[in-house]
Amino acid sequence: MTLNSSDVPGPVLVMGAGAVGCYIGGCLAAAGVPVTFVGRPRVLQALAGHGLTLTDLDGARRVVPAAQLSLSEAVPAGMRPALVLLCVKGGATGDAARQLAAALPAGMVVLSLQNGVGNADTAGQAAPALRALPGMVPYNVAELSPGAWHRGTDGELAAPQDAALAPWVPVFAKAGVPLALVPDIKAVQWGKLLINLNNPVNALSRLPLQGEFMHAGWRRCFAGLMEEGLEVLEAAGIQPAQFGALPQRRLMALLRLPDEQFATVGAPLLRIDPQARSSMADDLALGRRTEVDMLCGEVVRLARRHGVQAPRNARMVELLDGGWPAPPPVLTADEVLGALGL
Ligand SMILES: NC(=O)c1ccc[n+]([C@@H]2O[C@H](COP(=O)([O-])OP(=O)(O)OC[C@H]3O[C@@H](n4cnc5c(N)ncnc54)[C@H](OP(=O)(O)O)[C@@H]3O)[C@@H](O)[C@H]2O)c1
């Protein structure tokens, strides 16, 4: 569906053209929103050569020809976007925020479309002139080929009920990337974070998500991290929002079933593209630093602030990050269970 220019509050700047930035920014661009993509040469060259092709699990296909794309390696000086979408990985948040603040007017609204619970605060601390707001992306996006991005799961983007975002709700809806403004974004982010505690397990398993979920040992690692996360949230007085079809405690019980039972009762969890992996698995495979500290590390920091311990999540940070830049050791599920004390 193409929007009238009078329906759009103004141009959008995507900071960090990668999976999330290209998919969400691309859907907005395909609907007629003027979008500028700031990214690395490798990605921009692919976009300049192939344009953007955006597909999803419902069979939708949107194309933005290369000639219609606005691409830049740096935040264009003098640009006045109405909204910035911050789409870099957590470790790049501070630098990206400083680059935005150096080029854009004070008070610019920057919506963090990143995992974890701390990126908007990190951006705000690195660049106090920005108005950084937390967001949540529920779905998985993967690059199928240069310029082609695929949304593999469902859900609605979430952000706080902020007046600056309200005019964007119908725009995002018409672009096919619905945005819900929620009363308690922290609860939503923590709900997503509990699910993302599987990302380091998936990365260590070196298996696609489906293969990992078919193995009781890896499922018990995920359930153990989530159980500890829930205990820490309870100590902190935070009630996480449910993410996905099952309440967290039912999901944990399902994950802990033996393989034979899980194969039947857990079938909904196995309905995933057989090749899909967490983006943390991709980071590990490419030798990039992972976001484990923005996930398990947040559980550990919240625990400390509330006088409790989170040894399993602390151990997971060590396993992934302890030897950086050396890759983590190749471990079996039993070895990881042992390391987590499970
Ligand atoms: N992928 C998913 O399915 C998914 C789903 C939900 C949430 N998320 C979250 O969304 C966030 C983004 O993830 P992603 O998978 O989209 O990451 P990504 O594919 O790595 O994309 C980020 C891109 O931004 C680039 N970048 C970093 N700093 C930059 C800067 N200052 N200027 C220009 N470009 C810069 C990165 O380049 P370098 O690699 O060179 O730094 C990378 O190409 C993460 O927090 C992730 O956890 C991802």
Ligand as a Chemical Component Dictionary entry (heavy atoms), coordinates in Angstrom:
data_LIG
# 
_chem_comp.id                   LIG 
_chem_comp.type                 NON-POLYMER 
_chem_comp.pdbx_formal_charge   0 
_chem_comp.three_letter_code    LIG 
# 
loop_
_chem_comp_atom.comp_id 
_chem_comp_atom.atom_id 
_chem_comp_atom.alt_atom_id 
_chem_comp_atom.type_symbol 
_chem_comp_atom.charge 
_chem_comp_atom.model_Cartn_x 
_chem_comp_atom.model_Cartn_y 
_chem_comp_atom.model_Cartn_z 
_chem_comp_atom.pdbx_ordinal 
LIG N1  N1  N 0  18.297 -9.788  13.093 1  
LIG C1  C1  C 0  17.189 -10.060 13.747 2  
LIG O1  O1  O 0  16.431 -10.947 13.387 3  
LIG C2  C2  C 0  16.789 -9.237  14.949 4  
LIG C3  C3  C 0  15.504 -9.375  15.463 5  
LIG C4  C4  C 0  15.123 -8.602  16.556 6  
LIG C5  C5  C 0  16.021 -7.715  17.113 7  
LIG N2  N2  N 1  17.283 -7.639  16.603 8  
LIG C6  C6  C 0  18.168 -6.672  17.239 9  
LIG O2  O2  O 0  18.270 -5.552  16.367 10 
LIG C7  C7  C 0  19.557 -4.953  16.496 11 
LIG C8  C8  C 0  20.198 -4.924  15.116 12 
LIG O3  O3  O 0  20.409 -6.267  14.714 13 
LIG P1  P1  P 0  20.677 -6.680  13.196 14 
LIG O4  O4  O 0  20.587 -8.158  13.162 15 
LIG O5  O5  O -1 19.855 -5.861  12.279 16 
LIG O6  O6  O 0  22.212 -6.231  13.077 17 
LIG P2  P2  P 0  23.111 -6.185  11.761 18 
LIG O7  O7  O 0  22.502 -7.016  10.676 19 
LIG O8  O8  O 0  24.511 -6.440  12.192 20 
LIG O9  O9  O 0  22.968 -4.677  11.267 21 
LIG C9  C9  C 0  23.585 -3.572  11.858 22 
LIG C10 C10 C 0  24.439 -2.910  10.784 23 
LIG O10 O10 O 0  24.784 -1.600  11.249 24 
LIG C11 C11 C 0  26.150 -1.386  10.931 25 
LIG N3  N3  N 0  26.684 -0.315  11.765 26 
LIG C12 C12 C 0  27.096 -0.365  13.062 27 
LIG N4  N4  N 0  27.487 0.860   13.459 28 
LIG C13 C13 C 0  27.305 1.681   12.420 29 
LIG C14 C14 C 0  27.547 3.067   12.221 30 
LIG N5  N5  N 0  28.023 3.848   13.193 31 
LIG N6  N6  N 0  27.283 3.599   11.001 32 
LIG C15 C15 C 0  26.803 2.822   10.018 33 
LIG N7  N7  N 0  26.542 1.507   10.141 34 
LIG C16 C16 C 0  26.803 0.948   11.335 35 
LIG C17 C17 C 0  26.785 -2.740  11.201 36 
LIG O11 O11 O 0  28.062 -2.817  10.655 37 
LIG P3  P3  P 0  29.232 -3.616  11.484 38 
LIG O12 O12 O 0  28.827 -5.051  11.497 39 
LIG O13 O13 O 0  30.445 -3.331  10.665 40 
LIG O14 O14 O 0  29.282 -3.016  12.838 41 
LIG C18 C18 C 0  25.754 -3.659  10.527 42 
LIG O15 O15 O 0  25.998 -3.720  9.142  43 
LIG C19 C19 C 0  20.319 -5.821  17.508 44 
LIG O16 O16 O 0  20.183 -5.287  18.792 45 
LIG C20 C20 C 0  19.593 -7.156  17.437 46 
LIG O17 O17 O 0  19.711 -7.924  18.623 47 
LIG C21 C21 C 0  17.694 -8.346  15.537 48 
# 
loop_
_chem_comp_bond.comp_id 
_chem_comp_bond.atom_id_1 
_chem_comp_bond.atom_id_2 
_chem_comp_bond.value_order 
_chem_comp_bond.pdbx_ordinal 
LIG N1  C1  SING 1  
LIG C1  O1  DOUB 2  
LIG C1  C2  SING 3  
LIG C2  C3  SING 4  
LIG C2  C21 DOUB 5  
LIG C3  C4  DOUB 6  
LIG C4  C5  SING 7  
LIG C5  N2  DOUB 8  
LIG N2  C6  SING 9  
LIG N2  C21 SING 10 
LIG C6  O2  SING 11 
LIG C6  C20 SING 12 
LIG O2  C7  SING 13 
LIG C7  C8  SING 14 
LIG C7  C19 SING 15 
LIG C8  O3  SING 16 
LIG O3  P1  SING 17 
LIG P1  O4  DOUB 18 
LIG P1  O5  SING 19 
LIG P1  O6  SING 20 
LIG O6  P2  SING 21 
LIG P2  O7  DOUB 22 
LIG P2  O8  SING 23 
LIG P2  O9  SING 24 
LIG O9  C9  SING 25 
LIG C9  C10 SING 26 
LIG C10 O10 SING 27 
LIG C10 C18 SING 28 
LIG O10 C11 SING 29 
LIG C11 N3  SING 30 
LIG C11 C17 SING 31 
LIG N3  C12 SING 32 
LIG N3  C16 SING 33 
LIG C12 N4  DOUB 34 
LIG N4  C13 SING 35 
LIG C13 C14 SING 36 
LIG C13 C16 DOUB 37 
LIG C14 N5  SING 38 
LIG C14 N6  DOUB 39 
LIG N6  C15 SING 40 
LIG C15 N7  DOUB 41 
LIG N7  C16 SING 42 
LIG C17 O11 SING 43 
LIG C17 C18 SING 44 
LIG O11 P3  SING 45 
LIG P3  O12 DOUB 46 
LIG P3  O13 SING 47 
LIG P3  O14 SING 48 
LIG C18 O15 SING 49 
LIG C19 O16 SING 50 
LIG C19 C20 SING 51 
LIG C20 O17 SING 52 
# 
